[in-house]
């Protein structure tokens, strides 16, 4: 794939494949793609929002993940095989959300590598709701009743 040939719809499709594959295969989540979530529901004051920077010779951008602390706790419990009823603290939930976003970005990177686009991932970090609201393009799902969303941006390929 040459520089400039990856459209935003194709990038969105690859991001969706990465999210759906990870949450279904690793966590057994029943995901449903939805379009009725507002940005306010996805990026509210009690939502965890994390980003992983993505860089390569052809592109630079980021992957963002938005999910509730409740969903982060559920996924974390599955991931670590926790069987007790201890509730993780918010810093653990944010760290896990960052790791989850890193796993998603890694899956996206593998899909892009198959198309000849090599990327490197940066360190996950938190994102403020105000900054996340500035992004126009969120893809949304429900994992059971809980919302989850991603935003994938790559400049240089579009």
C-alpha positions in Angstrom: 0.0 0.0 0.0 1.5 3.3 -1.0 1.4 6.5 1.0 -1.9 8.3 0.6 -3.9 5.2 -0.2 -5.5 4.5 3.2 -8.9 6.3 3.5 -10.5 7.1 6.8 -13.3 4.6 6.2 -10.7 1.9 5.7 -8.8 3.0 8.8 -12.1 2.9 10.7 -12.8 -0.6 9.4 -9.4 -1.8 10.6 -9.9 -0.1 14.0 -13.3 -1.8 14.3 -11.7 -5.2 13.4 -9.0 -4.7 16.0 -11.5 -3.7 18.8 -14.1 -6.4 18.0 -11.4 -9.1 17.6 -9.8 -8.2 20.9 -12.9 -7.9 23.0 -14.6 -10.9 21.6 -11.6 -13.3 21.5 -9.8 -12.2 24.7 -12.6 -11.0 26.9 -15.6 -12.9 25.5 -17.6 -9.6 25.2 -20.9 -9.4 23.4 -20.3 -6.3 21.3 -22.9 -4.4 19.3 -21.9 -1.6 17.0 -24.1 1.4 17.6 -24.5 4.9 16.1 -26.9 6.3 18.7 -24.4 7.3 21.3 -23.7 11.0 21.7 -20.3 12.3 22.3 -21.4 13.4 25.8 -22.3 9.8 26.6 -19.0 8.5 25.3 -16.9 11.3 26.8 -18.6 12.2 30.0 -17.0 13.3 33.3 -16.9 9.7 34.7 -15.4 8.1 31.6 -11.8 6.9 31.2 -10.2 8.2 28.0 -6.7 7.1 27.0 -4.5 7.4 23.9 -1.6 5.6 22.3 0.5 7.7 19.9 1.3 6.0 16.6 4.3 6.9 14.5 5.9 5.5 11.4 7.8 6.6 8.3 4.5 7.2 6.4 2.2 8.4 9.1 1.7 9.8 12.5 -1.4 9.8 14.7 -3.1 8.2 17.6 -5.6 5.7 18.8 -8.0 6.7 21.6 -10.2 4.5 23.7 -13.1 5.6 25.8 -14.8 3.4 28.4 -16.5 3.5 31.7 -14.7 2.6 34.9 -17.2 -0.2 35.4 -16.4 -1.7 32.0 -12.7 -1.3 32.6 -13.1 -3.1 36.0 -15.0 -5.9 34.3 -12.4 -6.4 31.6 -9.6 -6.1 34.0 -11.1 -8.8 36.2 -11.4 -11.1 33.1 -7.8 -10.3 32.0 -6.1 -11.0 35.3 -8.3 -13.9 36.2 -9.4 -12.3 39.4 -11.9 -14.3 41.4 -12.2 -12.3 44.5 -14.6 -9.3 44.9 -11.8 -6.7 45.4 -12.7 -3.5 43.5 -9.7 -2.0 41.7 -8.9 1.7 42.5 -9.2 4.3 39.8 -5.5 4.4 39.1 -5.5 0.7 38.4 -8.5 1.1 36.1 -6.8 3.9 34.2 -3.6 1.8 33.8 -5.6 -1.1 32.6 -7.5 1.1 30.1 -4.1 2.3 28.8 -2.9 -1.3 28.4 -6.2 -2.2 26.6 -5.7 0.8 24.2 -2.1 -0.4 23.7 -3.3 -3.9 22.8 -5.8 -2.3 20.3 -3.2 -0.2 18.7 -0.9 -3.2 18.5 -3.7 -5.1 16.7 -4.3 -2.2 14.4 -0.5 -2.0 13.7 -0.4 -5.7 12.8 -3.3 -5.2 10.3 -1.5 -2.2 8.8 1.8 -4.1 8.7 0.0 -6.7 6.6 -0.7 -3.9 4.1 2.9 -2.8 4.1 2.6 0.1 6.6 5.0 -0.2 9.6 4.2 1.8 12.7 5.6 2.1 16.2 3.5 2.6 19.3 4.1 5.2 22.0 3.3 5.1 25.7 -0.4 5.2 26.7 -1.5 8.3 28.5 -4.8 9.8 29.8 -6.7 12.3 27.8 -9.1 15.0 29.2 -12.7 14.9 28.3 -12.3 18.4 26.8 -9.5 17.3 24.5 -11.4 14.1 23.5 -14.5 16.2 22.6 -12.4 18.1 20.0 -12.1 14.9 18.0 -14.9 14.5 15.6 -14.7 10.9 14.6 -15.6 8.3 17.2 -16.7 4.8 16.5 -19.1 3.4 19.2 -20.2 0.0 20.5 -22.0 -1.3 23.5 -20.4 -4.1 25.5 -23.5 -5.4 27.1 -25.2 -2.2 28.3 -21.9 -0.2 28.6 -20.6 2.1 25.9 -17.1 1.8 24.5 -15.6 3.9 21.7 -12.4 4.4 19.7 -11.0 7.1 17.6 -8.2 6.4 15.1 -6.4 9.2 13.5 -3.4 8.8 11.1 -2.0 11.8 9.2 0.0 11.0 6.1 -1.9 8.1 4.7 -5.2 9.8 3.9 
